[in-house]
Amino acid sequence: MTNRKTLRFTCNAAYCKACGICYGLCPKGVLAPDADGRPTAANPDACVLCRLCEFRCPDFAIRVEGV
């Protein structure tokens, strides 16, 4: 039996202003900017599902789901 999680990270581009707060808060360095400066899960296997990026996003643009 494996204990593997699945990360579903979404960023609502209409709300995100690419402030970078989420990058600074991620304890595992999961997030990286895309071509527009908005966050994307560049290293999803490192995510511990702490959801700091989601909770601290000032624009409510980030959604993190994990199984």
N, C-alpha and C positions, 0 to 999 in steps of 0.2 A: 504494500500500500504506500502510495506517495503522498506527501503533504505539499502539494504545489498550488500556488495561488495564481489567479489570473487577474491581471490589471486591465481595467478599462478607464483610460484617461481621456477626458474631452475638455476642450477649451472653446467656449462660445466666442467666436471672432467678433461678433457684433458688440459684445460687452468688454472684451479685453482691450486695455490700452497699452499693453506690452511694458508694464512698469518694472518687471523683473523681481518683484517681491517673492514670488514663488520659487525662483531659482535660489535665492539667498536662504530661504527657510528649509529647503529640502535637505534632510540630514544625510541622505545617501547619494546625492548628485544625480538623481533620476532625470530631472528636467533640463532641457536645452532649448534655446530659441530656434524657431523655424526661420524661413526667409524673411518673414514680416516682423520678427522679434517676439512673436507669441510663443508660449511654452508648448513643448511637445515632449512626450515620454521617450527620451533617447536611450535610456537604460532601464527598461521596465522590469527586468529580473531583479534589480536591486531594490525595488520599492518594497517598503515594509508596511504600506497602507496606513501610515500615521495620519494622513489627510491634512497635514499642516498647510499645504498649498491651497487646498479647498477652503479651509476654515479662515485663512487670513487674506484671501483674495479680496481687495477692496471693491471690486466690481462684480463679485459673484459669478465670475466667468468660468471657473474651474469646477469640474465634477470628477470625482474619483470613485470608482466602484471596484470591488475585489471579491473574489470567491475563494 
